[in-house]
Amino acid sequence: MPHGHLRVVFELAECREESVDIFFSATTDRDIEYAKRICRRCEVRADCLAYALETPQLYGIWGGFTADERVVLRRGMREALT
């Protein structure tokens, strides 16, 4: 994803005015669900998730997926390609 595109994505992101703690310090199921709810209503969710999968981001909730969920997604993507 080109750097300029990434800036546009984050300018449009539903989370842009939220505390980063919501996405990087969520530990309870309730906290995680709150962050995911924000992601679900975001128009650039797919771009955010793609960025997290491509870079790869090891922490936080990106595109509505936790770090553990992204590991499973990446594994499934690798298996689908083999």
C-alpha positions in Angstrom: 0.0 0.0 0.0 1.6 3.3 -1.0 2.5 5.7 1.8 0.1 8.4 0.6 -2.8 6.0 0.3 -2.2 4.9 3.9 -2.4 8.5 5.1 -5.8 8.9 3.3 -7.0 5.6 4.9 -6.2 6.8 8.4 -7.8 10.2 7.7 -11.0 8.4 6.8 -10.9 5.8 9.6 -13.6 5.6 12.1 -11.0 5.3 14.9 -9.1 8.5 14.0 -10.5 10.4 17.0 -10.5 7.5 19.4 -7.8 6.8 21.9 -5.2 4.3 20.6 -5.6 2.5 24.0 -9.0 1.2 22.8 -7.2 -0.8 20.1 -3.9 -1.6 21.7 -4.8 -2.1 25.4 -8.0 -4.0 25.0 -7.7 -7.1 27.3 -11.3 -8.0 28.2 -13.9 -9.5 25.9 -15.9 -6.3 26.4 -13.0 -4.0 25.5 -12.2 -6.1 22.4 -15.8 -6.1 21.3 -16.0 -2.3 21.7 -13.0 -1.8 19.5 -14.3 -4.3 16.9 -17.7 -2.4 16.9 -15.9 0.7 15.9 -14.1 -1.2 13.1 -17.3 -2.7 11.8 -18.8 0.7 11.0 -15.6 2.0 9.3 -15.5 2.6 5.6 -11.8 1.8 5.3 -11.8 -1.4 7.4 -10.6 -3.6 4.5 -7.6 -1.2 3.8 -6.7 -1.2 7.5 -6.8 -5.0 7.7 -4.8 -5.3 4.5 -2.2 -3.0 6.0 -2.0 -5.0 9.2 -1.7 -8.3 7.3 1.0 -6.9 4.8 3.3 -5.3 7.3 2.5 -7.5 9.6 1.3 -5.7 12.7 1.8 -7.9 15.7 -0.3 -6.0 18.2 -3.6 -4.3 18.5 -6.9 -4.5 16.7 -6.7 -3.7 13.0 -9.6 -3.9 10.6 -11.7 -5.6 13.3 -9.3 -8.4 14.0 -7.1 -9.1 17.0 -3.4 -10.0 16.5 -4.3 -13.7 17.2 -7.1 -13.6 14.6 -4.8 -12.1 12.1 -2.3 -14.9 12.6 -5.1 -17.4 11.7 -6.0 -15.3 8.7 -2.4 -15.2 7.4 -2.1 -18.9 8.0 -5.2 -19.6 6.0 -4.1 -17.3 3.2 -0.7 -19.2 3.0 -2.5 -22.5 3.0 -4.9 -21.4 0.2 -1.9 -20.5 -1.9 -0.2 -23.8 -1.6 
